[in-house]
Amino acid sequence: MTKRELIMDAAASLFAEKGFYAATVEEIADRAGIGKSTVYEYFPSKEHLFRETLKGGLESYMEAMKGRLKQPCSVRDVLTAIGTAHFNFIQKRTSAARILAGENSSQSPWADELLLQLRERRITMFSSLLSQGIERGEFRRVDSRAAAEVFLGVLGVLCMPVLRGGEDDKKGAAERFYHGIDIFFSGILDQE
């Protein structure tokens, strides 16, 4: 890992734990195993470091989603693949995921705006996919935007044990995740 990567990794974990305002450059440097002045060689300010950390998290999240939209299969399979990529991203990049989830809100107005834009992009993507599924006859006619918001909420709730918990909470999380996705698609009404 380069020094820049060490700094960003340490910053991501501290920003996720404490939030932007409570985390200090000294703590970031200590966690990275470098001096405070080295942090400033790579990042002119704590805000710049936070922006780069958030941007890096967004880029890695979008990279995890890449390729999920062009699979020749059902819309349900595509949404399940996207959900799986979301779940795997949270498992592998928990600190970045906590920042992207706004776990420590009151970060800054520009960060909140960026996170709202990410949420809107995902809702738009899910809404478009759900509309395709409705047109293909895979899903019943529903408001695709509302269904997209519900799907995003389902992903968030199903990933919460991994996002917030320790190792005990992570056990069985994948099984609960896929069971929850199945409930989203199947519904809870008795179909008889």
C-alpha positions as CSV (number, residue, x, y, z in Angstrom):
1,M,0.0,0.0,0.0
2,T,1.3,3.5,-0.8
3,K,1.4,6.2,1.8
4,R,-1.6,7.9,0.2
5,E,-3.6,4.7,0.4
6,L,-2.6,4.1,4.0
7,I,-3.7,7.6,4.9
8,M,-7.0,7.2,3.0
9,D,-7.6,3.8,4.7
10,A,-6.9,5.2,8.1
11,A,-9.1,8.3,7.4
12,A,-12.0,6.1,6.2
13,S,-12.0,4.0,9.3
14,L,-11.8,7.1,11.6
15,F,-14.4,9.1,9.7
16,A,-16.7,6.0,9.9
17,E,-16.1,5.6,13.6
18,K,-16.2,9.2,14.7
19,G,-17.5,11.3,11.9
20,F,-15.8,14.1,10.0
21,Y,-15.7,16.7,12.8
22,A,-14.6,14.4,15.7
23,A,-11.8,12.7,13.8
24,T,-8.5,14.6,13.9
25,V,-5.5,14.6,11.5
26,E,-3.3,13.5,14.4
27,E,-5.5,10.4,14.9
28,I,-5.4,9.6,11.1
29,A,-1.6,10.0,11.0
30,D,-1.3,7.7,14.1
31,R,-3.6,5.1,12.6
32,A,-1.7,5.2,9.3
33,G,1.6,4.9,11.2
34,I,3.0,8.1,9.8
35,G,3.7,11.7,11.0
36,K,1.0,14.4,10.8
37,S,3.1,16.4,8.4
38,T,3.1,13.5,5.9
39,V,-0.7,13.6,5.8
40,Y,-0.4,17.3,4.8
41,E,2.1,16.4,2.0
42,Y,-0.7,14.4,0.4
43,F,-3.8,16.3,1.4
44,P,-3.8,20.1,2.1
45,S,-6.6,19.9,4.7
46,K,-8.8,17.4,6.6
47,E,-11.8,18.5,4.4
48,H,-9.8,17.6,1.3
49,L,-8.9,14.2,2.8
50,F,-12.6,13.6,3.6
51,R,-13.6,14.6,0.1
52,E,-11.1,12.2,-1.4
53,T,-12.1,9.4,1.0
54,L,-15.8,9.9,0.1
55,K,-15.0,10.1,-3.6
56,G,-12.9,6.9,-3.3
57,G,-15.7,5.1,-1.6
58,L,-18.2,6.3,-4.3
59,E,-15.8,5.1,-7.0
60,S,-15.3,1.7,-5.5
61,Y,-19.1,1.4,-4.9
62,M,-19.9,2.2,-8.5
63,E,-17.1,-0.2,-9.7
64,A,-18.8,-3.0,-7.6
65,M,-22.0,-2.3,-9.4
66,K,-20.4,-2.3,-12.9
67,G,-21.5,-5.0,-15.2
68,R,-24.6,-5.9,-13.2
69,L,-26.9,-4.0,-15.6
70,K,-26.1,-5.7,-18.8
71,Q,-26.6,-9.3,-17.9
72,P,-28.9,-11.2,-20.3
73,C,-31.3,-12.4,-17.7
74,S,-34.5,-11.4,-15.8
75,V,-34.8,-8.1,-14.2
76,R,-35.2,-9.9,-10.9
77,D,-31.8,-11.6,-11.5
78,V,-30.2,-8.2,-12.3
79,L,-31.6,-6.6,-9.2
80,T,-30.5,-9.5,-7.1
81,A,-27.0,-9.3,-8.6
82,I,-26.9,-5.5,-7.8
83,G,-28.1,-6.3,-4.3
84,T,-25.4,-8.9,-3.9
85,A,-22.7,-6.5,-5.1
86,H,-24.1,-3.9,-2.6
87,F,-23.9,-6.5,0.2
88,N,-20.4,-7.7,-0.8
89,F,-19.1,-4.1,-1.0
90,I,-20.4,-3.5,2.6
91,Q,-18.7,-6.6,3.8
92,K,-15.3,-5.8,2.1
93,R,-15.3,-2.0,2.5
94,T,-17.3,-1.5,5.8
95,S,-15.6,1.8,6.7
96,A,-16.3,3.3,3.3
97,A,-19.8,1.9,3.4
98,R,-20.5,3.6,6.7
99,I,-19.4,6.9,5.3
100,L,-21.6,6.5,2.2
101,A,-24.5,5.4,4.4
102,G,-24.1,8.7,6.3
103,E,-23.6,6.7,9.6
104,N,-22.0,9.8,11.1
105,S,-24.2,12.5,9.7
106,S,-23.5,16.2,10.2
107,Q,-20.4,15.6,8.1
108,S,-20.8,18.7,6.0
109,P,-23.4,20.2,3.6
110,W,-21.5,19.2,0.5
111,A,-21.1,15.6,1.8
112,D,-24.8,15.4,2.6
113,E,-25.6,16.7,-0.9
114,L,-23.3,14.2,-2.6
115,L,-24.9,11.3,-0.6
116,L,-28.4,12.5,-1.6
117,Q,-27.2,12.5,-5.3
118,L,-25.9,9.0,-4.9
119,R,-29.3,7.9,-3.4
120,E,-31.1,9.5,-6.2
121,R,-28.9,7.8,-8.8
122,R,-29.6,4.5,-7.3
123,I,-33.4,5.1,-7.1
124,T,-33.4,6.2,-10.7
125,M,-31.5,3.1,-11.7
126,F,-33.8,0.7,-9.7
127,S,-36.9,2.5,-11.0
128,S,-35.8,2.1,-14.6
129,L,-35.1,-1.6,-14.0
130,L,-38.4,-2.2,-12.2
131,S,-40.2,-0.4,-15.1
132,Q,-38.5,-2.8,-17.5
133,G,-39.6,-5.7,-15.4
134,I,-43.2,-4.4,-15.3
135,E,-43.2,-4.0,-19.1
136,R,-41.9,-7.5,-19.6
137,G,-44.6,-8.9,-17.3
138,E,-42.1,-10.0,-14.6
139,F,-43.7,-7.7,-12.0
140,R,-47.2,-6.5,-11.4
141,R,-48.0,-2.9,-12.2
142,V,-46.8,-0.7,-9.4
143,D,-45.3,2.8,-9.1
144,S,-41.7,1.9,-10.1
145,R,-40.3,4.9,-8.2
146,A,-42.0,3.9,-4.9
147,A,-40.9,0.2,-5.5
148,A,-37.3,1.5,-6.1
149,E,-37.3,3.4,-2.8
150,V,-38.6,0.3,-1.0
151,F,-35.9,-1.9,-2.7
152,L,-33.2,0.6,-1.6
153,G,-34.6,0.6,1.9
154,V,-34.7,-3.2,1.9
155,L,-31.0,-3.3,0.9
156,G,-30.1,-0.9,3.7
157,V,-32.0,-2.8,6.4
158,L,-30.7,-6.2,5.3
159,C,-27.1,-4.9,5.2
160,M,-27.4,-3.2,8.6
161,P,-26.0,-6.1,10.7
162,V,-22.8,-6.0,8.6
163,L,-22.6,-2.2,8.5
164,R,-23.0,-1.7,12.3
165,G,-22.3,-5.0,14.0
166,G,-19.4,-7.1,15.1
167,E,-18.5,-10.6,13.9
168,D,-21.5,-12.2,15.7
169,D,-23.9,-10.0,13.8
170,K,-22.2,-10.8,10.5
171,K,-22.9,-14.6,11.0
172,G,-25.9,-15.6,9.0
173,A,-26.1,-12.1,7.4
174,A,-25.8,-13.4,3.9
175,E,-28.6,-16.0,4.5
176,R,-30.8,-13.3,6.0
177,F,-29.9,-11.0,3.1
178,Y,-31.0,-13.4,0.4
179,H,-34.1,-14.4,2.3
180,G,-35.1,-10.7,2.6
181,I,-34.5,-10.1,-1.1
182,D,-36.8,-13.1,-1.8
183,I,-39.5,-11.6,0.4
184,F,-39.2,-8.3,-1.4
185,F,-39.9,-10.1,-4.8
186,S,-42.4,-12.6,-3.5
187,G,-44.3,-10.4,-1.1
188,I,-46.0,-11.5,2.0
189,L,-49.5,-12.0,0.7
190,D,-50.8,-15.5,0.5
191,Q,-51.0,-16.2,-3.3
192,E,-53.7,-18.8,-3.1
